[in-house]
Amino acid sequence: MATEQTFRTQFAIDCRTRCEVVGISSGKKTVDLKNHVTGDVTTERYDKLVLSPGAAPIRPPLPGIDLPGSSR
């Protein structure tokens, strides 16, 4: 299982979990992050920014979509 430490050591990526992006300044290349554990809001600089919200895919109401072997 990949952890925040795995991303730092193997890929030199500063990964944040349990945080919400509450502001982005593409001109300044900064993001404002709210930590949901502590409630603190910090501003971080970035070179490249990847947002991964963990959203669920849309599953349209198609016949057979929930049959065994269908992707979820």
Secondary structure, DSSP 8 states (H G I E B T S, - for coil): ---HHHHHHHH------SEEEEEEETTTTEEEEEETTT--EEEEE-SS--------------TTTTSTT---
